[in-house]
Amino acid sequence: MIRAHVLICGGTGCTSSGSVEIQKAFAENIENCGLSEEVKIVQTGCFGLCALGPVVIIYPEGTFYSRVTPEDVKEIVEEHLLKGRIVDRLVYKDTGDEEVEGNVALADTAFYKTQNRVVLRNCGVIDPEVIDEYIAMDGYQALGKVLTEMTPEEVIKVVSDSGLRGRGGAGFPTGRKWSLCADGDQKYVVCNADEGDPGAFMDRSVLEGDPHCLIEAMAICGYAIGANQGYVYVRAEYPIAVARLQKAIDQAREYGLLGKDIFGTGFDFDLDIRLGAGAFVCGEETALMTSIEGHRGEPRPRPPYPAVKGLYGKPTIENNVETFANIPQIILRGAEWFASMGTEKSKGTKVFALGGKIHNTGLVEIPMGTTLREIIDDIGGGIPNGKKFKAAQTGGPSGGCIPASLMDTPIDYDNLTAIGCMMGSGGLIVMDEDTCMVDIAKFFLEFTVDESCGKCTPCRIGTKRLLELLQKICDGNGELEDLDRLEELCEYIKANSLCALGQTAPNPVLSTLRFFRDEYVAHIVDKKCPAGVCKNLLSYSIVADKCKGCTLCSRVCPAGAISGTVKEPHVIDQSKCVKCGACMEKCKFGAIIKQ
């Protein structure tokens, strides 16, 4: 009889931190202690606290062990599983302001307390490779309900009444999109699991931790619009997600939940996976469909929209993984339940991939309308090393930067749009005082220039010209007139690009110009980078009173730019200095400063 379950995160983050070795160590030590009949090991999806991986949770106590190493496993097995004594030194105890002794459950941590997991409800809870575990969590009940109790029109009405908006970009109402799907003998359902934003991994985590919820949702969509075939477009760089999704599809077919005559209702629906090669532009729905068809991933002019003429020229509904993941719960719990969360125009929850200069990096799911301050301070644990929060980038290369002065802005579609940002798929990159906002704008433009498909001139050429202007400013060669040129070019690109990639590419530039214009001016007028990032505007110098003449800086300098004798102050030859910062990093006396 099983008396304990050992849940080990099997998501990409923890896998890269060694969770596979942890799982093997548990299996070996459990067997050595004769506990194989009493303790079950479960490989789950992502728990969310990626910074603390590998993560292990032991039930029924719900003990949350973090940063577990293979060397720790023997102690956990012998003390906790064999003798019933929790290994206190490995228990994660960050519960905010409360002092907690002994066992700490995941739900009691500061990271989890204010979250509301709807999309991520099964991630870290079930084994994603076992269909029976999904079914035990009410899996496929929503599909059974719509097929036996609801008409397609009723399904679309429930989705519309819930207020669910697309979680992959601009937030178009999901129910309205489904209702627009034109008449036709052949229709398709497509899931965008491409997720190309730097720092975003929400969809990947759902595919790795709860793949059956996507299958169920796409089948429901197929029933609602009259489609019998679906495709999941997922990037090949997600091998764990692809493998688990394929296994889930095979299991669903074996159980009669995909294929012919599902639940004996006469409804046919099947799914296939199509792998993408990592092209960011294929996150745009028409480019994605072009890629599925076997062509180069380039966008098509709209209208006609995909709901009228999409994949293979047939009516097609496309949503991303997070959007679909809400559907089964909306069907089971009702439109009113979903609409009770969030704000008036942005219902439900939103998953964010929290990264950058913040303590608790990982996945968070919060109600729409939660402020940026709550996300960063309460859930994220604040900024490390005593640094000040400077800005947060939402929406990736298509989004904008939210400054510290707007930390109390409720995060929803309309509020972000009002300040020149966008929700995007949900990447949220936190930046501290050491971040140069001009350099950030340049970073995202470099990404966009590389990822532009080149089909339209405004995007292909315009983004390149934008990048050249930003590079000119970062190099210290900018002029004040360049700021006007930047804004003019941004507006032209936004107005004339063929698809959303080009139309949103100027957003990082426009938002940093709006909120951090003083940094642009400092680069141009003062020839200084206030954050000390742009190399051409930096200089390193040695404070003679602090220099002990240890010679360490001269020994690590790759350019031979530092000279001086032992026990005497050293000096840096600015004409030779390559501004790598190696000397400052190695100096033990704080004698080297960056200006």
Disulfide bonds with the S-S distance in Angstrom:
none
